[in-house]
Amino acid sequence: MKILKKLLLFLVIIIAVPLIVALFVKKDYAVEREIVINQPKSVVFDYIKFLKNQNNYSKWNKLDPNMKKTYKGTDGTVGFVYAWESKEKNVGVGEQEIINIAEGSRIDMKLRFKVPFEAQDDAYMTTDSLGDNQTKVKWGFKGAFPYPFNLFGLFMDMDKNVGGDLQTGLENLKAVLEK
């Protein structure tokens, strides 16, 4: 009986400690990268506002050239939805919707991941003119881990993992637009 009580206490501690720690771990994350592209702002923005163009620069789109893609609405306008379905574990299943466009300067998107996990994140791309033929492009993600899954934030470096993919995408974008 004494061993059973100790075992039960041990199990309670093993379960309770992580749940208590999760109460104090931040849930939100934000990742952003930027690059300078040697093209006028209007050229850059007119390219990035079309989600189908991500096929040419997004690291995630390039991971599985055989993924199934579907589109609803008019690309480059609010309400356009691009959905993907892939067996590649780093791509999975989800969709991206244009939720706001500040013409010439910002596009906001909602990402809805379904597989390998369910999540909703906000993404955005902005353009700022640095001169007649130079544009700074920022690409960012914002999201949150729900409790108690926010514990994974202690072990996952979202800035490194997602940020590296954003940077690769921006470098690909630069190469495409500076051809």
C-alpha positions as CSV (number, residue, x, y, z in Angstrom):
1,M,0.0,0.0,0.0
2,K,2.9,2.4,0.8
3,I,4.5,1.7,-2.6
4,L,1.2,2.3,-4.3
5,K,0.8,5.7,-2.6
6,K,4.3,6.7,-3.6
7,L,3.8,5.6,-7.1
8,L,0.5,7.6,-7.3
9,L,2.2,10.7,-5.8
10,F,5.0,10.3,-8.4
11,L,2.5,10.1,-11.2
12,V,0.6,13.2,-10.0
13,I,3.9,15.1,-9.8
14,I,4.9,14.0,-13.3
15,I,1.6,15.2,-14.7
16,A,1.1,18.3,-12.6
17,V,4.6,19.9,-13.0
18,P,4.5,20.3,-16.8
19,L,0.9,21.6,-16.6
20,I,1.9,24.2,-13.9
21,V,5.0,25.2,-15.9
22,A,2.8,25.7,-19.0
23,L,0.8,28.3,-17.1
24,F,3.9,30.5,-17.2
25,V,5.2,29.8,-20.7
26,K,4.2,32.3,-23.4
27,K,1.7,31.1,-25.9
28,D,2.3,33.7,-28.7
29,Y,5.1,33.8,-31.3
30,A,6.0,36.1,-34.1
31,V,8.6,35.6,-36.8
32,E,9.6,38.1,-39.4
33,R,12.3,38.3,-42.1
34,E,13.1,41.0,-44.6
35,I,15.1,41.5,-47.8
36,V,15.9,44.3,-50.3
37,I,14.9,43.7,-53.9
38,N,16.2,45.8,-56.7
39,Q,12.9,46.6,-58.3
40,P,10.3,49.4,-57.9
41,K,7.8,48.9,-55.1
42,S,4.9,48.6,-57.5
43,V,6.5,45.7,-59.4
44,V,7.3,43.9,-56.2
45,F,3.8,44.4,-54.7
46,D,2.0,43.5,-57.9
47,Y,3.9,40.2,-57.8
48,I,3.5,39.2,-54.2
49,K,-0.2,40.0,-53.9
50,F,-0.9,37.0,-56.2
51,L,-0.8,33.9,-54.0
52,K,-0.2,31.6,-57.0
53,N,3.2,33.3,-57.5
54,Q,4.3,31.7,-54.2
55,N,4.8,28.6,-56.3
56,N,7.9,30.4,-57.7
57,Y,9.5,31.4,-54.4
58,S,7.9,29.9,-51.2
59,K,10.1,27.1,-49.7
60,W,7.0,25.2,-48.6
61,N,5.5,25.2,-52.2
62,K,8.8,23.9,-53.5
63,L,9.1,21.0,-51.0
64,D,6.4,19.0,-52.9
65,P,6.0,19.8,-56.6
66,N,3.3,17.1,-56.8
67,M,1.1,18.5,-54.1
68,K,-2.6,19.0,-55.0
69,K,-3.5,22.7,-55.2
70,T,-7.0,24.2,-55.4
71,Y,-8.0,27.8,-55.7
72,K,-11.3,29.7,-54.9
73,G,-12.0,33.3,-55.9
74,T,-9.9,35.8,-57.8
75,D,-6.2,35.7,-57.0
76,G,-4.8,39.0,-55.7
77,T,-8.1,40.0,-54.1
78,V,-9.6,39.7,-50.6
79,G,-11.3,36.4,-50.2
80,F,-9.1,34.4,-52.5
81,V,-8.2,31.0,-51.0
82,Y,-5.3,28.8,-52.0
83,A,-5.5,25.2,-50.6
84,W,-2.9,22.5,-50.7
85,E,-2.7,18.8,-49.9
86,S,0.6,17.0,-49.7
87,K,1.9,13.7,-48.3
88,E,5.2,15.5,-47.5
89,K,5.2,15.9,-43.7
90,N,6.7,19.4,-43.8
91,V,3.9,20.6,-46.1
92,G,0.8,18.7,-45.0
93,V,-2.8,20.0,-45.7
94,G,-4.1,23.5,-45.3
95,E,-5.2,26.7,-46.9
96,Q,-4.3,30.3,-47.1
97,E,-6.8,33.1,-47.5
98,I,-6.2,36.8,-48.4
99,I,-8.0,38.7,-45.7
100,N,-6.8,42.2,-46.3
101,I,-4.9,44.2,-48.9
102,A,-3.5,47.7,-48.4
103,E,-2.8,48.3,-52.1
104,G,0.8,48.8,-52.8
105,S,2.1,48.2,-49.3
106,R,0.6,45.2,-47.4
107,I,-1.2,41.9,-47.8
108,D,-2.6,40.0,-44.9
109,M,-3.4,36.3,-45.0
110,K,-5.0,33.7,-42.7
111,L,-3.3,30.3,-42.7
112,R,-5.3,27.3,-41.6
113,F,-3.3,24.2,-41.1
114,K,-5.1,20.9,-40.9
115,V,-2.4,18.2,-41.2
116,P,0.0,17.3,-39.6
117,F,-1.6,19.5,-36.9
118,E,-4.5,21.9,-36.6
119,A,-3.6,25.6,-36.2
120,Q,-4.4,29.0,-37.5
121,D,-1.8,31.6,-38.0
122,D,-1.7,35.1,-39.4
123,A,0.8,35.9,-42.2
124,Y,1.7,39.1,-43.9
125,M,3.9,40.6,-46.5
126,T,4.8,44.3,-46.7
127,T,6.7,46.5,-49.2
128,D,8.5,49.7,-48.4
129,S,10.2,51.8,-51.1
130,L,13.9,52.5,-50.4
131,G,14.3,54.4,-53.7
132,D,13.2,54.3,-57.3
133,N,14.4,50.8,-57.8
134,Q,14.7,49.3,-54.4
135,T,12.0,47.8,-52.2
136,K,12.3,46.3,-48.7
137,V,10.0,43.2,-48.4
138,K,9.0,41.8,-45.0
139,W,7.4,38.5,-44.6
140,G,6.0,37.5,-41.2
141,F,3.9,35.0,-39.3
142,K,2.1,35.4,-36.0
143,G,0.4,32.6,-34.0
144,A,-0.1,31.0,-30.7
145,F,0.2,27.6,-29.1
146,P,-2.9,26.7,-27.0
147,Y,-2.4,25.6,-23.4
148,P,-0.8,23.1,-22.6
149,F,0.8,22.7,-26.0
150,N,2.6,26.0,-25.4
151,L,5.2,23.9,-23.6
152,F,6.5,22.9,-27.0
153,G,7.6,26.5,-27.4
154,L,10.3,25.7,-24.8
155,F,11.8,23.1,-27.2
156,M,10.9,24.6,-30.6
157,D,12.7,27.7,-31.9
158,M,10.0,29.1,-34.1
159,D,12.2,32.0,-35.1
160,K,14.9,29.7,-36.3
161,N,12.6,27.1,-37.9
162,V,10.0,29.3,-39.6
163,G,12.3,32.2,-40.0
164,G,14.8,30.2,-42.0
165,D,12.0,29.1,-44.3
166,L,10.8,32.7,-44.7
167,Q,14.4,33.8,-45.5
168,T,14.8,31.1,-48.1
169,G,11.5,32.2,-49.7
170,L,12.5,35.9,-49.7
171,E,15.9,35.0,-51.3
172,N,14.0,33.0,-54.0
173,L,11.6,36.0,-54.5
174,K,14.6,38.3,-54.9
175,A,16.1,35.9,-57.5
176,V,12.8,35.7,-59.4
177,L,12.2,39.5,-59.5
178,E,15.8,40.5,-60.3
179,K,16.1,38.3,-63.4
